[in-house]
Amino acid sequence: MNPVIKALNFRHACKLFDSKKKISEEHLEMILTAAHLSPTSLSEEIDSCPIEGFEKK
C-alpha cells in the first residue's frame, strides 16, 4: 500500500501523553508544514501558527 495512503488511513487517539518525550526540530517543522498545507473546510489558508517560533516558508 502507498505509504501516504497508509498514513492517512491510520487513526489513533492518544490516551497517554508523555510530556518528557521530545521530538526533533526537523520532525516538528515537518508536522507544522503538513498541517499548514492541509486543506480546510472553508478552503482558506492559515496565515499564522500558534506555535511559538514557527515561521511558514
N, C-alpha and C positions, 0 to 999 in steps of 0.2 A: 504494500500500500504506500502511496505517496506520503512522505514524512510530514508535509504541511497539512494534508487532509487528516492524517492520523492525529496530529497535534490539535487540530480544530475540533475533532470529534471527541477528544478526551474531556471528560467532565470530572471535576474534583472539587469538593467543598472542604476547605481547610478547617478542621475541627480543633487542631492544636497548633499554636504558633510559638516558635522558639525565638524570642526577641534577641537572643545572644548570637544566633546564627546570622552571618553576614554574607552578602553577595558581592561579587566584584563590581567595580565601576563599569567594566565592559558589559556585563550582564544587565546592570541597571540601565545603562544607555540603550541597549537593545530592546528591553522591555518598554521603556518610555517612548522610544521611537515607534515601536509597533503599535502602542496604544494611540499615539498621536496620528498615525497614518490610518487607523481603523475608521471605517465609516460610522457615521452617527445616524440616528433615526430621522434627523432633520436635514441630512446631507450638508452639515455645516462643519467648517474646520475649527479646531480648538486652537486659539492663538496664545494661550497661556497654560502653564503647568503648575499645579500646586506644590510640586516637589522642589524644595529649595536647591538652587544651584543647577537645575536642568535648563538648558537652552536648546531649542529646536534648531536643527541645521538645515 
